[in-house]
Amino acid sequence: MTYLGPQTILEKKKEYIMPCLGHFYQEPMQLVRGDMQYLYDSTGKEYLDCFAGVSVINCGHCNPAITDRICEQVKTLQHVCNIYLTDPFVRLAERLAEVTPGDLKKTFFCSTGTEANEGAALLATVATNNSEFISLRNGLHGRTKLTMSMTGISMWRTDPNPVGGINFAPNAYCYRCPLGKRFPECDYACANAIEDIIKTNTSGRVAAMIAEPIQGNAGIVTPPPGYFKRVKEILDRYGILLIIDEVQTGFCRTGKMFAIENYGISPDIMTMAKALGNGTPISAFIATEKVANTYTKPGASTLGGNPVSSTAALATLDYLIDNKLADNALARGAQLKAGLADLQKKYPIIGDIRGMGLMVGAELVHADNSPASTETDIILEEMKNRGFIVGKNGVARNVLAFQPPLVITEQNINDLLDALDVVLAQLPR
Ligand SMILES: Cc1ncc(COP(=O)(O)O)c(C=O)c1O
C-alpha cells in the first residue's frame, strides 16, 4: 500500500479544503489503520488512542463485533430512507427508549450532533410555542446557524450575525468560577442565576435550556453533584424544557449509559451522536411522549436512521452492554485520575483534574494560574512522538483531554501515565 504521506496531505488540504479546518500537531502523522484502542500511521508506528476521534470510538476502532454486522448490512440493504419500512431503525428506537433515563421514549434520527441539537431546538419550539433559549457559557452545540448561536465559546462562533433570543447563563466551572464563588458555600449560584436570566433577559417565553452534562469542548467542565437538580427545579417552575446534549458524553463514557444519570435527573429532550454509531454517522434526539407527540408536521432526514448506521448503533449498544464498558470506564477512569493526582504533586503545571469515568481533563496552568496553552501543545506533540494520542480542549486550549476507547486496559493507562511523567519532566520550567 502506498500512502500520500503527511506532507502531501497537508498540501492538498491547503489547496482543496476550506481553511476553517485545523489539525493537531506541528508534525502530524497520517493515520491509516485502527485496531481497538490502537491507531497506526503510514510508517507503521503504533499509537495508543486516548481521544477516540473526540469521544466517538467508545467500543474501539474497527471492532469486529460491530464492523462484521455493518458489513453484513451494507451487503444486504444499504439505504432506502426511512419513509419506507425497515427493521433496524425501529429496533434502535426501541432500544434507545430502554437505555435512556426517565420517560424519554420517541426518537428522530439524523446524522450529526449539530443536526440532533438543531432538531431538538425545533421540537422544543413546537412543543412550547416559544422560541427563546437559555444556553451555558462555554458550551458547544454545533455548526449550524442556531446551534452555533447556542455555542458559548467565541472560537467556535464564526457567524457574525448569530440568532437572537439566546441567553447565556454562567457555567458550573468550579475551578475558575465565573461568579468568583466556591462550592458548596455558593449554593449553586450559577444555577440560581438562570432564574434571574429568565426574569430579566427574556420575554418570559423560553422554549428550552440546552446544556451538556459535562462540557467537553470547554475543557471537561464538570458541574458539582446536585447542579442539574437545581437547574431542573428552576426550569420546571417556569415551564421551560431541558435539552441535554449527550453528543460527547453518551454511551458509557462517564460510567453510566448517559452522563446526566450521574446527576439523578432526566431531561425532556436528549441529543446523541458521536459514539452512538461507534464511528458510523448517526445521531438522534429523543423526547418524552408528551413533547415528542407535538411534532406532527412532516419531518424526515434522508440518511437519518439509515439501515447501515442503525445496525451499527444496535451493534454498538450490544457491545457496550455485553462487555460492561461502563464499569471499565469507571475503573480505568479512577486509575487515570489517581495517576494524574500523583503527577500533580510533582508537576504544579497540572492545576485541576476533573471529569467522570473516561472523560477526564487536566487543566494546565502557570504559577499565576494563567492558562498554559503553549505547554499543552508541546505535551501533545511529545506524547504523540512517544506513541500516545491525547486530546486538547478548553476555552484557552490548555486542557489535556483523556477520552480513550472504553476498552482501554490497566496496562495502557500505566503506560500513558509513565509517558506523561517523562514528558512533563522535560518541560522547560
Ligand atoms: C457536545 C457537542 N454537541 C454537539 C457537537 C456537534 O456535533 P457534530 O460535530 O457531530 O455536528 C459536538 C461536537 O464536538 C459536541 O461536542
PDBQT file of the ligand as one rigid body, heavy atoms in Angstrom, charges set to zero:
ROOT
HETATM    1  C1  LIG A 501     -21.368  18.499  22.983  1.00  0.00    +0.000 C 
HETATM    2  C2  LIG A 501     -21.382  18.579  21.494  1.00  0.00    +0.000 A 
HETATM    3  N1  LIG A 501     -22.522  18.866  20.857  1.00  0.00    +0.000 NA
HETATM    4  C3  LIG A 501     -22.576  18.935  19.520  1.00  0.00    +0.000 A 
HETATM    5  C4  LIG A 501     -21.455  18.747  18.743  1.00  0.00    +0.000 A 
HETATM    6  C5  LIG A 501     -21.545  18.803  17.252  1.00  0.00    +0.000 C 
HETATM    7  O1  LIG A 501     -21.512  17.505  16.749  1.00  0.00    +0.000 OA
HETATM    8  P1  LIG A 501     -21.158  17.217  15.206  1.00  0.00    +0.000 P 
HETATM    9  O2  LIG A 501     -19.729  17.609  15.003  1.00  0.00    +0.000 OA
HETATM   10  O3  LIG A 501     -21.401  15.742  15.049  1.00  0.00    +0.000 OA
HETATM   11  O4  LIG A 501     -22.095  18.030  14.384  1.00  0.00    +0.000 OA
HETATM   12  C6  LIG A 501     -20.233  18.446  19.366  1.00  0.00    +0.000 A 
HETATM   13  C7  LIG A 501     -19.011  18.250  18.557  1.00  0.00    +0.000 C 
HETATM   14  O5  LIG A 501     -17.912  18.165  19.029  1.00  0.00    +0.000 OA
HETATM   15  C8  LIG A 501     -20.196  18.368  20.782  1.00  0.00    +0.000 A 
HETATM   16  O6  LIG A 501     -19.062  18.080  21.438  1.00  0.00    +0.000 OA
ENDROOT
TORSDOF 0
